[in-house]
Structures are given as C-alpha cells and as structure tokens.
Amino acid sequence: MSTLFSKIIDREIPANIVYEDDLCLAFRDVNPQAPMHILIIPKKPVAMLVDATVDDQALLGHLLLKAGDIAKQEGYGDAFRLVVNNGAKAGQTVFHLHVHILGGRGFSWPPG
C-alpha cells in the first residue's frame, strides 16, 4: 500500500530530510507543533504500532535510539517528547508507523 511516507522514502515527494540509514528516514514535519518537530519512519512498511511483530523488535529499538540521536543533533537532547499515534481515534493520519520527535517548548501532562 502506497502512503505519503512511502512516497517520501521513494523520493516521489520532497521532504526536508535530517537523517537516513538503511532502516529509517527522518524529516521535518510540514506542520510543526514545536520548534523541533521531526518524524522518524521505518523504511519497512508497518501501518501501525500494533501491526509490528516480534521480528520488528530491533527495528523499533533502532527508531527510538535514532530519535534520541536526532534530538541531540538538533540541540534538544536535554528535553524532548516522542509520540506514536496508533489508529485514527488516537490521531494517526498517515498509516505508516512514525514517531514524532518534539522539542523546544514546554509540554504538559497529560498530553492532548
């Protein structure tokens, strides 16, 4: 299934890419909700977190480790938030697993 994010991976749609390796791609959100708002996505198509399997365990860990590296690279290593929305009722609009990396402003709890 082709999604907006798979088209970004395939370079069919431009994006402001900040990181890429064999497993993932990270780019700036076009509608940022914080001074730093970057999405990190796996290159493997996984629609939602609940669709991941035990075979994806290393990939999921890779996404989290790289999210931390990216936050540090952007100058927000001391305070940032990671968000994963699972399903439309949780706010997921693109059905390709992605992690939001947000930083540069205060965040309240509970979110949303």
Biotite code that builds the C-alpha atoms (Angstrom):
import biotite.structure as struc

atoms = struc.array([
    struc.Atom([0.000, 0.000, 0.000], chain_id="A", res_id=1, res_name="MET", atom_name="CA", element="C"),
    struc.Atom([1.422, 3.359, -1.022], chain_id="A", res_id=2, res_name="SER", atom_name="CA", element="C"),
    struc.Atom([1.320, 6.141, 1.568], chain_id="A", res_id=3, res_name="THR", atom_name="CA", element="C"),
    struc.Atom([2.582, 9.688, 1.767], chain_id="A", res_id=4, res_name="LEU", atom_name="CA", element="C"),
    struc.Atom([5.556, 8.413, 3.755], chain_id="A", res_id=5, res_name="PHE", atom_name="CA", element="C"),
    struc.Atom([6.406, 5.603, 1.331], chain_id="A", res_id=6, res_name="SER", atom_name="CA", element="C"),
    struc.Atom([6.410, 8.233, -1.421], chain_id="A", res_id=7, res_name="LYS", atom_name="CA", element="C"),
    struc.Atom([8.863, 10.306, 0.639], chain_id="A", res_id=8, res_name="ILE", atom_name="CA", element="C"),
    struc.Atom([11.071, 7.223, 1.093], chain_id="A", res_id=9, res_name="ILE", atom_name="CA", element="C"),
    struc.Atom([10.948, 6.628, -2.680], chain_id="A", res_id=10, res_name="ASP", atom_name="CA", element="C"),
    struc.Atom([11.690, 10.341, -3.326], chain_id="A", res_id=11, res_name="ARG", atom_name="CA", element="C"),
    struc.Atom([8.413, 10.789, -5.190], chain_id="A", res_id=12, res_name="GLU", atom_name="CA", element="C"),
    struc.Atom([7.525, 13.603, -2.770], chain_id="A", res_id=13, res_name="ILE", atom_name="CA", element="C"),
    struc.Atom([10.166, 16.036, -1.472], chain_id="A", res_id=14, res_name="PRO", atom_name="CA", element="C"),
    struc.Atom([10.909, 16.327, 2.236], chain_id="A", res_id=15, res_name="ALA", atom_name="CA", element="C"),
    struc.Atom([13.415, 18.140, 4.426], chain_id="A", res_id=16, res_name="ASN", atom_name="CA", element="C"),
    struc.Atom([15.382, 15.039, 5.412], chain_id="A", res_id=17, res_name="ILE", atom_name="CA", element="C"),
    struc.Atom([17.574, 15.288, 8.508], chain_id="A", res_id=18, res_name="VAL", atom_name="CA", element="C"),
    struc.Atom([18.671, 11.642, 8.815], chain_id="A", res_id=19, res_name="TYR", atom_name="CA", element="C"),
    struc.Atom([18.658, 8.453, 6.785], chain_id="A", res_id=20, res_name="GLU", atom_name="CA", element="C"),
    struc.Atom([20.128, 4.985, 7.064], chain_id="A", res_id=21, res_name="ASP", atom_name="CA", element="C"),
    struc.Atom([19.246, 1.526, 5.740], chain_id="A", res_id=22, res_name="ASP", atom_name="CA", element="C"),
    struc.Atom([16.341, 1.121, 8.191], chain_id="A", res_id=23, res_name="LEU", atom_name="CA", element="C"),
    struc.Atom([14.778, 4.541, 8.643], chain_id="A", res_id=24, res_name="CYS", atom_name="CA", element="C"),
    struc.Atom([14.309, 8.067, 7.402], chain_id="A", res_id=25, res_name="LEU", atom_name="CA", element="C"),
    struc.Atom([13.730, 11.241, 9.445], chain_id="A", res_id=26, res_name="ALA", atom_name="CA", element="C"),
    struc.Atom([12.367, 14.521, 8.126], chain_id="A", res_id=27, res_name="PHE", atom_name="CA", element="C"),
    struc.Atom([10.901, 17.782, 9.384], chain_id="A", res_id=28, res_name="ARG", atom_name="CA", element="C"),
    struc.Atom([7.119, 17.851, 9.800], chain_id="A", res_id=29, res_name="ASP", atom_name="CA", element="C"),
    struc.Atom([5.421, 20.220, 7.331], chain_id="A", res_id=30, res_name="VAL", atom_name="CA", element="C"),
    struc.Atom([3.016, 21.341, 10.068], chain_id="A", res_id=31, res_name="ASN", atom_name="CA", element="C"),
    struc.Atom([5.302, 21.615, 13.111], chain_id="A", res_id=32, res_name="PRO", atom_name="CA", element="C"),
    struc.Atom([3.772, 21.596, 16.580], chain_id="A", res_id=33, res_name="GLN", atom_name="CA", element="C"),
    struc.Atom([7.038, 22.628, 18.271], chain_id="A", res_id=34, res_name="ALA", atom_name="CA", element="C"),
    struc.Atom([10.276, 24.364, 17.264], chain_id="A", res_id=35, res_name="PRO", atom_name="CA", element="C"),
    struc.Atom([11.670, 20.880, 16.604], chain_id="A", res_id=36, res_name="MET", atom_name="CA", element="C"),
    struc.Atom([9.105, 18.549, 15.043], chain_id="A", res_id=37, res_name="HIS", atom_name="CA", element="C"),
    struc.Atom([10.694, 15.705, 13.154], chain_id="A", res_id=38, res_name="ILE", atom_name="CA", element="C"),
    struc.Atom([9.127, 12.445, 12.038], chain_id="A", res_id=39, res_name="LEU", atom_name="CA", element="C"),
    struc.Atom([11.185, 9.283, 12.013], chain_id="A", res_id=40, res_name="ILE", atom_name="CA", element="C"),
    struc.Atom([9.772, 6.416, 9.968], chain_id="A", res_id=41, res_name="ILE", atom_name="CA", element="C"),
    struc.Atom([10.874, 2.875, 9.224], chain_id="A", res_id=42, res_name="PRO", atom_name="CA", element="C"),
    struc.Atom([11.596, 2.098, 5.602], chain_id="A", res_id=43, res_name="LYS", atom_name="CA", element="C"),
    struc.Atom([9.778, -1.192, 6.126], chain_id="A", res_id=44, res_name="LYS", atom_name="CA", element="C"),
    struc.Atom([6.047, -0.578, 5.659], chain_id="A", res_id=45, res_name="PRO", atom_name="CA", element="C"),
    struc.Atom([4.302, -1.113, 9.002], chain_id="A", res_id=46, res_name="VAL", atom_name="CA", element="C"),
    struc.Atom([0.903, 0.598, 9.131], chain_id="A", res_id=47, res_name="ALA", atom_name="CA", element="C"),
    struc.Atom([0.539, 0.959, 12.913], chain_id="A", res_id=48, res_name="MET", atom_name="CA", element="C"),
    struc.Atom([2.488, 0.029, 16.020], chain_id="A", res_id=49, res_name="LEU", atom_name="CA", element="C"),
    struc.Atom([0.057, -2.818, 16.722], chain_id="A", res_id=50, res_name="VAL", atom_name="CA", element="C"),
    struc.Atom([0.952, -4.288, 13.328], chain_id="A", res_id=51, res_name="ASP", atom_name="CA", element="C"),
    struc.Atom([4.593, -4.697, 14.332], chain_id="A", res_id=52, res_name="ALA", atom_name="CA", element="C"),
    struc.Atom([5.696, -8.228, 15.169], chain_id="A", res_id=53, res_name="THR", atom_name="CA", element="C"),
    struc.Atom([8.465, -9.729, 17.234], chain_id="A", res_id=54, res_name="VAL", atom_name="CA", element="C"),
    struc.Atom([10.523, -9.671, 14.019], chain_id="A", res_id=55, res_name="ASP", atom_name="CA", element="C"),
    struc.Atom([10.323, -5.848, 14.170], chain_id="A", res_id=56, res_name="ASP", atom_name="CA", element="C"),
    struc.Atom([11.751, -5.602, 17.696], chain_id="A", res_id=57, res_name="GLN", atom_name="CA", element="C"),
    struc.Atom([15.220, -4.494, 16.554], chain_id="A", res_id=58, res_name="ALA", atom_name="CA", element="C"),
    struc.Atom([13.700, -2.003, 14.099], chain_id="A", res_id=59, res_name="LEU", atom_name="CA", element="C"),
    struc.Atom([11.528, -0.435, 16.815], chain_id="A", res_id=60, res_name="LEU", atom_name="CA", element="C"),
    struc.Atom([14.536, -0.124, 19.112], chain_id="A", res_id=61, res_name="GLY", atom_name="CA", element="C"),
    struc.Atom([16.519, 1.425, 16.270], chain_id="A", res_id=62, res_name="HIS", atom_name="CA", element="C"),
    struc.Atom([13.832, 4.073, 15.747], chain_id="A", res_id=63, res_name="LEU", atom_name="CA", element="C"),
    struc.Atom([13.949, 5.064, 19.433], chain_id="A", res_id=64, res_name="LEU", atom_name="CA", element="C"),
    struc.Atom([17.742, 5.190, 19.577], chain_id="A", res_id=65, res_name="LEU", atom_name="CA", element="C"),
    struc.Atom([17.925, 7.274, 16.405], chain_id="A", res_id=66, res_name="LYS", atom_name="CA", element="C"),
    struc.Atom([15.182, 9.587, 17.715], chain_id="A", res_id=67, res_name="ALA", atom_name="CA", element="C"),
    struc.Atom([17.412, 10.351, 20.693], chain_id="A", res_id=68, res_name="GLY", atom_name="CA", element="C"),
    struc.Atom([20.415, 10.919, 18.440], chain_id="A", res_id=69, res_name="ASP", atom_name="CA", element="C"),
    struc.Atom([18.397, 13.270, 16.231], chain_id="A", res_id=70, res_name="ILE", atom_name="CA", element="C"),
    struc.Atom([17.118, 15.257, 19.227], chain_id="A", res_id=71, res_name="ALA", atom_name="CA", element="C"),
    struc.Atom([20.723, 15.670, 20.426], chain_id="A", res_id=72, res_name="LYS", atom_name="CA", element="C"),
    struc.Atom([21.871, 16.638, 16.914], chain_id="A", res_id=73, res_name="GLN", atom_name="CA", element="C"),
    struc.Atom([19.145, 19.305, 16.793], chain_id="A", res_id=74, res_name="GLU", atom_name="CA", element="C"),
    struc.Atom([20.211, 20.720, 20.178], chain_id="A", res_id=75, res_name="GLY", atom_name="CA", element="C"),
    struc.Atom([17.307, 19.340, 22.230], chain_id="A", res_id=76, res_name="TYR", atom_name="CA", element="C"),
    struc.Atom([18.955, 16.330, 23.847], chain_id="A", res_id=77, res_name="GLY", atom_name="CA", element="C"),
    struc.Atom([18.135, 17.587, 27.334], chain_id="A", res_id=78, res_name="ASP", atom_name="CA", element="C"),
    struc.Atom([14.341, 17.689, 26.834], chain_id="A", res_id=79, res_name="ALA", atom_name="CA", element="C"),
    struc.Atom([12.148, 16.294, 24.075], chain_id="A", res_id=80, res_name="PHE", atom_name="CA", element="C"),
    struc.Atom([8.986, 14.240, 23.659], chain_id="A", res_id=81, res_name="ARG", atom_name="CA", element="C"),
    struc.Atom([8.340, 11.196, 21.497], chain_id="A", res_id=82, res_name="LEU", atom_name="CA", element="C"),
    struc.Atom([4.792, 10.483, 20.309], chain_id="A", res_id=83, res_name="VAL", atom_name="CA", element="C"),
    struc.Atom([3.406, 7.460, 18.478], chain_id="A", res_id=84, res_name="VAL", atom_name="CA", element="C"),
    struc.Atom([-0.253, 7.615, 17.498], chain_id="A", res_id=85, res_name="ASN", atom_name="CA", element="C"),
    struc.Atom([-1.867, 4.228, 16.855], chain_id="A", res_id=86, res_name="ASN", atom_name="CA", element="C"),
    struc.Atom([-5.093, 4.416, 14.857], chain_id="A", res_id=87, res_name="GLY", atom_name="CA", element="C"),
    struc.Atom([-7.356, 7.193, 13.669], chain_id="A", res_id=88, res_name="ALA", atom_name="CA", element="C"),
    struc.Atom([-9.018, 7.701, 17.063], chain_id="A", res_id=89, res_name="LYS", atom_name="CA", element="C"),
    struc.Atom([-5.550, 8.349, 18.529], chain_id="A", res_id=90, res_name="ALA", atom_name="CA", element="C"),
    struc.Atom([-4.781, 10.956, 15.866], chain_id="A", res_id=91, res_name="GLY", atom_name="CA", element="C"),
    struc.Atom([-2.894, 8.855, 13.324], chain_id="A", res_id=92, res_name="GLN", atom_name="CA", element="C"),
    struc.Atom([-3.498, 10.314, 9.859], chain_id="A", res_id=93, res_name="THR", atom_name="CA", element="C"),
    struc.Atom([-0.804, 8.544, 7.811], chain_id="A", res_id=94, res_name="VAL", atom_name="CA", element="C"),
    struc.Atom([-0.939, 4.788, 8.170], chain_id="A", res_id=95, res_name="PHE", atom_name="CA", element="C"),
    struc.Atom([2.795, 4.178, 8.067], chain_id="A", res_id=96, res_name="HIS", atom_name="CA", element="C"),
    struc.Atom([4.319, 3.838, 11.528], chain_id="A", res_id=97, res_name="LEU", atom_name="CA", element="C"),
    struc.Atom([6.047, 7.046, 12.586], chain_id="A", res_id=98, res_name="HIS", atom_name="CA", element="C"),
    struc.Atom([7.481, 8.590, 15.710], chain_id="A", res_id=99, res_name="VAL", atom_name="CA", element="C"),
    struc.Atom([7.099, 12.325, 16.298], chain_id="A", res_id=100, res_name="HIS", atom_name="CA", element="C"),
    struc.Atom([10.188, 13.917, 17.870], chain_id="A", res_id=101, res_name="ILE", atom_name="CA", element="C"),
    struc.Atom([9.131, 17.202, 19.505], chain_id="A", res_id=102, res_name="LEU", atom_name="CA", element="C"),
    struc.Atom([11.273, 19.707, 21.353], chain_id="A", res_id=103, res_name="GLY", atom_name="CA", element="C"),
    struc.Atom([11.958, 23.352, 22.011], chain_id="A", res_id=104, res_name="GLY", atom_name="CA", element="C"),
    struc.Atom([8.922, 24.212, 24.112], chain_id="A", res_id=105, res_name="ARG", atom_name="CA", element="C"),
    struc.Atom([7.306, 23.072, 27.326], chain_id="A", res_id=106, res_name="GLY", atom_name="CA", element="C"),
    struc.Atom([4.941, 20.106, 27.272], chain_id="A", res_id=107, res_name="PHE", atom_name="CA", element="C"),
    struc.Atom([2.152, 19.483, 29.739], chain_id="A", res_id=108, res_name="SER", atom_name="CA", element="C"),
    struc.Atom([0.816, 16.232, 31.118], chain_id="A", res_id=109, res_name="TRP", atom_name="CA", element="C"),
    struc.Atom([-1.455, 14.618, 30.270], chain_id="A", res_id=110, res_name="PRO", atom_name="CA", element="C"),
    struc.Atom([-0.981, 15.318, 26.576], chain_id="A", res_id=111, res_name="PRO", atom_name="CA", element="C"),
    struc.Atom([-3.818, 16.160, 24.201], chain_id="A", res_id=112, res_name="GLY", atom_name="CA", element="C"),
])
